[in-house]
């Protein structure tokens, strides 16, 4: 089997770009809805239906993360070889089958295997969407495009658990059936609304699919030598580690400072999601006209300041709300800025590989963050954990800002002047 043969392509019209982008947003929304439907009920399902008891239930998340981490770079590199749309279709279909099949599973080994398989497919889902967004948009539109993606993901994160609660009224397993249906809808959206790679970007060189594994490992070796990417992954990992102190350990840590109920704690995440929905687009428009290095430092620093603000939990709930909003604004700046910068920096034909490499910072942070936060709380007061987020945020900001200042390894034509047609 052969990948697409390179050749001349027609410039997509503005209407075609808009339609394709709306299709990608629909896919991202349905993916976020499916995740939101499942996530709050996975542990409960594992105990009551999946045959996993005690701490073993947490192994579902562990094997899913292992699948995402081990498959991420390979999935991104493969997407660059066989085509971004083709990989998005493959990964979305794999997620639909993997998560949807859990509706029928009542055995722990099968549950772990399906979570691992779904994680492998999901590892290519997010970076491939990011790469397609870069294919579609000119440099000046990237901030807005990636900001819109964060908005629809936040909408899915808010509505998804509500849909999951409705599904649970039928049975715990129904959350996976609903997630599977939503992901099948995402597959249809890819088929209907996302055009072929030939219509929206340069095609990959002709290659024998039997040699894809060699190409994948070559791509991994390439990005390991890229100092810009290494700094972005390092800074992103620090930011994810500190964020998980709130996301995973927050209730425990905050209750050691001042009593906080589960409802009040959950409301903080609702405030974060609502802030993104309301303010991400204006922030992206503002950031699109600013220096990339300064934005990367500002976003990381604001997240550090916001998380450090949780140390003031003893002053009452308004202090926590203020801390959440500062953290949220930091993420609104750094997230789209990082994705847009990487889209410009990635060498031709490697955009999905680079986006996949960046996504490993999420996996690294998620693996280290929850354990490190609780460990720090054992050796010192919980305020120490929150205050430590500030210097780590500043270090992350310096690292990512430095990445934006380094000279391009692939030449200015591949980065500074890269502007896909809009």
C-alpha positions in Angstrom: 0.0 0.0 0.0 1.2 3.5 -0.8 0.8 6.8 0.8 -0.5 9.7 -1.3 1.8 10.8 -4.0 2.8 14.5 -3.7 1.6 16.9 -6.3 0.0 20.2 -7.0 -3.1 21.1 -5.1 -5.8 23.7 -5.3 -5.8 26.5 -2.7 -8.8 25.9 -0.5 -11.4 28.7 -0.4 -12.4 30.6 2.7 -15.7 28.7 2.7 -13.9 25.3 2.5 -11.6 26.3 5.4 -14.5 27.4 7.5 -16.5 24.2 6.9 -13.5 22.0 7.6 -12.7 23.9 10.8 -16.2 23.6 12.0 -16.0 19.9 11.3 -12.8 19.7 13.5 -14.5 21.6 16.2 -17.4 19.2 16.1 -15.1 16.3 16.4 -13.3 17.9 19.3 -16.6 18.7 21.0 -17.9 15.2 20.7 -14.6 13.8 22.0 -14.7 16.1 25.0 -18.4 15.1 25.6 -17.5 11.4 25.5 -14.6 11.9 27.9 -16.9 13.9 30.3 -19.6 11.2 30.1 -17.2 8.5 31.2 -14.7 10.1 33.5 -16.7 10.7 36.7 -18.0 7.2 36.7 -15.0 5.0 35.7 -13.9 4.1 39.2 -17.5 3.3 40.3 -18.0 1.2 37.2 -14.7 -0.6 37.8 -15.8 -1.6 41.4 -19.3 -2.6 40.6 -19.1 -4.0 37.1 -15.6 -4.3 35.8 -14.3 -6.7 38.4 -11.6 -4.4 39.7 -11.6 -3.7 43.5 -9.7 -1.3 45.7 -6.6 0.4 44.3 -6.8 -1.9 41.2 -9.6 0.3 39.9 -7.1 3.1 39.5 -5.1 0.8 37.1 -7.7 1.7 34.4 -6.4 5.3 34.3 -2.8 4.0 34.6 -3.0 1.7 31.5 -4.9 4.4 29.6 -2.1 6.9 30.4 0.5 4.3 29.5 -1.2 3.8 26.1 -1.3 7.5 25.4 2.3 8.0 26.5 3.8 5.1 24.6 1.7 5.6 21.5 1.8 9.4 21.3 5.0 10.0 19.4 4.5 7.0 17.1 0.9 8.0 16.4 1.9 11.6 15.5 4.7 10.4 13.2 2.5 7.9 11.5 -0.1 10.7 11.0 2.5 12.7 9.1 3.2 9.7 6.9 -0.2 8.3 6.1 -2.1 11.6 6.2 -3.7 13.7 9.0 -7.3 13.1 8.0 -6.7 9.4 7.7 -5.1 9.2 11.1 -7.9 11.2 12.7 -10.4 8.9 11.2 -8.4 5.8 12.4 -7.9 7.2 15.9 -11.5 8.3 16.4 -12.8 4.9 15.2 -10.4 3.1 17.6 -11.6 5.2 20.5 -15.2 4.6 19.6 -14.7 0.8 19.5 -12.4 0.8 22.5 -14.5 2.8 24.9 -17.9 1.8 23.5 -17.0 -2.0 23.9 -16.7 -1.5 27.6 -20.5 -1.5 27.7 -20.3 -5.2 27.2 -17.3 -6.0 29.4 -17.5 -7.5 32.9 -14.0 -8.9 33.2 -11.0 -7.0 34.6 -8.5 -8.3 32.0 -10.7 -7.3 29.2 -11.4 -3.9 30.8 -7.7 -3.2 31.2 -7.0 -4.3 27.6 -9.7 -2.1 26.2 -8.5 0.9 28.2 -5.0 0.4 27.0 -6.1 0.1 23.4 -8.4 3.1 23.6 -5.5 5.1 25.1 -3.2 4.1 22.2 -5.7 5.5 19.7 -6.4 8.6 21.8 -2.7 9.4 21.8 -3.0 10.3 18.1 -6.4 12.0 18.4 -5.5 15.3 19.9 -2.2 16.0 18.1 -3.7 15.1 14.8 -6.5 17.6 15.3 -3.9 20.2 16.3 -1.9 19.4 13.1 -5.0 19.7 10.9 -5.8 23.1 12.5 -2.3 24.2 11.5 -2.8 22.9 8.0 -6.0 24.9 7.6 -5.0 28.3 9.0 -2.6 31.1 8.3 -0.2 32.1 11.0 -2.3 35.2 11.9 -5.4 33.0 12.6 -3.7 30.2 14.7 -4.3 31.8 18.1 -8.0 32.2 17.4 -8.3 28.7 16.0 -6.6 27.0 18.9 -8.5 29.2 21.3 -11.8 28.0 19.8 -10.7 24.4 20.2 -10.2 25.0 24.0 -13.6 26.6 24.2 -15.5 23.6 22.7 -13.4 21.3 24.8 -14.5 23.2 27.9 -18.2 23.1 26.8 -17.8 19.3 26.4 -16.2 19.1 29.9 -19.2 20.9 31.4 -22.0 19.1 29.6 -20.4 15.6 29.4 -20.8 14.8 33.1 -24.4 15.8 33.0 -25.1 13.4 30.1 -23.2 10.8 32.1 -25.4 11.3 35.1 -28.4 10.7 32.8 -26.9 7.5 31.4 -26.2 6.2 34.9 -29.9 6.2 35.6 -30.1 3.2 33.1 -26.9 1.5 34.2 -23.3 2.2 35.0 -22.2 0.5 31.8 -24.5 2.9 29.8 -21.9 5.7 30.1 -19.6 3.7 27.8 -22.5 3.1 25.4 -23.2 6.8 25.3 -19.5 7.6 24.9 -19.3 5.2 22.0 -22.3 6.8 20.3 -20.8 10.2 20.7 -17.5 9.0 19.2 -19.3 7.3 16.3 -20.8 10.8 15.7 -17.2 12.2 15.7 -16.2 9.5 13.1 -19.1 10.6 10.9 -18.1 14.3 11.3 -14.6 13.4 10.1 -16.0 11.6 7.0 -18.5 14.3 6.1 -16.8 17.6 7.1 -13.0 17.1 7.0 -11.6 17.1 3.5 -8.6 15.1 2.4 -5.1 16.3 3.1 -4.6 17.0 -0.5 -7.3 19.7 -0.3 -5.9 21.5 2.7 -2.1 21.1 2.9 1.0 19.7 1.3 1.0 15.9 1.0 3.5 13.6 2.5 6.2 12.0 0.3 5.4 8.6 -1.4 6.4 5.8 1.0 5.9 2.1 1.4 3.6 1.6 4.4 5.6 -1.5 5.3 8.5 0.9 6.2 6.4 3.2 8.4 7.9 1.9 11.7 11.4 2.9 10.5 10.0 6.4 9.7 8.4 6.7 13.1 11.6 6.0 15.0 13.5 8.3 12.7 11.0 11.1 13.5 11.3 10.4 17.3 15.1 10.7 17.0 14.7 14.0 15.1 12.5 15.7 17.7 14.8 14.5 20.6 17.5 16.6 19.0 15.3 19.7 18.8 16.1 22.1 21.7 13.0 24.2 21.1 10.8 21.3 21.4 12.7 19.9 24.5 12.2 23.3 26.3 8.5 23.3 25.4 8.0 19.8 26.7 10.0 20.6 29.9 8.1 23.8 30.6 4.7 22.1 29.8 5.5 19.2 32.1 6.2 21.6 35.0 2.9 23.4 34.3 1.0 20.1 34.2 2.6 18.9 37.4 1.6 22.0 39.3 -1.9 22.0 37.7 -2.5 18.4 38.9 -1.8 19.5 42.4 -5.2 21.3 42.1 -6.9 18.9 39.8 -6.0 15.7 41.6 -4.9 16.6 45.1 -6.7 19.9 45.6 -9.5 18.7 47.8 -7.1 17.0 50.2 -4.6 19.9 50.3 -7.3 22.6 50.6 -9.1 20.8 53.4 -5.8 20.8 55.4 -5.9 24.6 55.2 -9.7 25.2 55.6 -12.7 23.0 55.4 -14.0 22.7 51.8 -16.9 20.6 50.7 -16.9 18.5 47.6 -19.6 20.6 45.9 -17.6 23.8 46.6 -14.5 22.1 45.3 -16.3 20.9 42.1 -17.6 24.5 41.6 -14.1 25.7 41.2 -13.7 23.6 38.1 -17.0 24.9 36.8 -15.7 28.4 37.2 -12.6 27.6 35.3 -14.6 26.1 32.4 -17.0 29.0 32.4 -14.1 31.5 32.3 -12.6 29.7 29.3 -15.9 29.7 27.5 -16.4 33.4 28.1 -12.9 34.8 27.8 -10.8 32.5 25.7 -11.6 34.1 22.4 -11.0 37.7 23.5 -7.8 36.6 25.1 -6.7 34.7 21.9 -7.4 37.8 19.8 -5.3 39.9 22.2 -2.5 37.4 22.3 -2.4 37.0 18.5 -0.9 40.5 18.2 1.8 40.0 21.0 5.3 38.6 21.1 5.3 34.9 21.5 8.2 34.6 24.0 6.6 37.2 26.3 3.2 35.5 26.0 4.7 32.1 27.0 6.4 33.6 30.0 3.3 35.5 31.0 0.9 32.5 30.7 3.2 30.3 32.8 3.8 33.0 35.4 0.1 33.7 35.8 -0.6 30.0 36.3 2.1 29.9 39.0 0.7 33.0 40.7 -2.9 31.6 40.6 -1.9 28.2 42.0 0.2 30.0 44.7 -3.0 31.9 45.6 -4.6 28.6 46.9 -2.3 29.1 49.9 -4.7 31.9 50.9 -7.6 29.4 51.2 -7.9 30.3 54.9 -9.1 33.8 53.9 -12.3 32.2 52.4 -13.9 31.0 49.2 -13.5 34.4 47.3 -9.8 33.9 47.6 -10.1 30.5 45.9 -12.2 32.0 43.2 -9.7 34.7 42.5 -6.9 32.1 42.4 -8.8 29.9 39.9 -9.5 32.9 37.6 -5.8 33.9 37.6 -4.8 30.3 36.9 -7.4 30.0 34.1 -6.2 33.2 32.4 -2.7 31.9 32.5 -3.7 28.8 30.7 -5.8 30.7 28.2 -2.6 32.5 27.2 -0.1 29.7 27.3 -2.2 26.9 25.7 -3.1 28.4 22.3 0.2 30.3 22.2 2.2 27.1 22.6 0.2 25.2 20.0 0.4 28.1 17.5 4.1 28.5 18.0 4.7 24.8 17.5 2.6 24.8 14.4 4.9 27.4 12.9 8.1 25.8 14.2 7.5 22.2 13.0 9.4 21.2 9.9 7.3 20.5 6.8 5.7 17.1 7.1 6.3 16.8 10.8 3.5 18.9 12.3 1.6 16.0 13.9 4.8 14.5 15.2 5.7 17.7 16.9 2.2 18.2 18.3 2.3 14.6 19.7 5.7 15.3 21.3 4.2 18.4 23.0 1.3 16.3 24.3 3.8 14.0 26.2 4.2 16.9 28.6 0.6 16.3 29.7 1.4 12.6 30.2 4.6 13.3 32.1 2.8 15.9 34.3 -0.1 13.6 35.0 2.1 10.8 36.0 4.3 12.8 38.4 1.9 15.5 39.6 -0.6 13.8 41.9 2.1 11.7 43.7 4.5 14.6 44.1 1.8 16.9 45.5 0.8 14.5 48.2 4.4 13.7 49.0 5.3 17.3 49.5 2.2 17.7 51.8 3.6 15.0 54.0 7.0 16.7 54.6 5.6 20.2 55.1 2.5 22.3 55.4 0.0 22.2 52.4 0.7 25.9 51.8 4.3 24.9 50.8 2.8 22.9 47.9 0.9 25.9 46.6 3.7 28.4 47.1 6.1 26.1 45.3 3.9 26.3 42.2 5.1 29.9 41.7 8.8 29.3 41.2 8.0 26.2 39.1 5.7 28.4 37.0 8.4 31.0 36.5 10.9 28.3 35.5 8.4 26.9 33.0 7.9 30.4 31.7 11.6 31.0 31.3 12.1 27.7 29.5 9.2 28.1 27.1 10.1 31.8 26.4 13.7 30.6 25.7 12.3 28.1 23.2 10.7 31.0 21.3 14.0 32.9 21.2 16.2 30.1 19.9 17.1 30.2 16.2 15.2 27.8 14.0 16.9 24.5 13.4 15.2 24.0 10.1 15.5 27.5 8.7 13.3 30.5 8.8 11.3 29.4 5.8 9.9 26.5 7.7 9.0 28.4 10.8 8.8 32.2 10.8 7.4 32.3 7.3 5.2 29.2 7.5 1.6 30.3 6.8 -0.8 27.6 5.5 -3.5 28.9 3.2 -6.6 30.3 4.8 
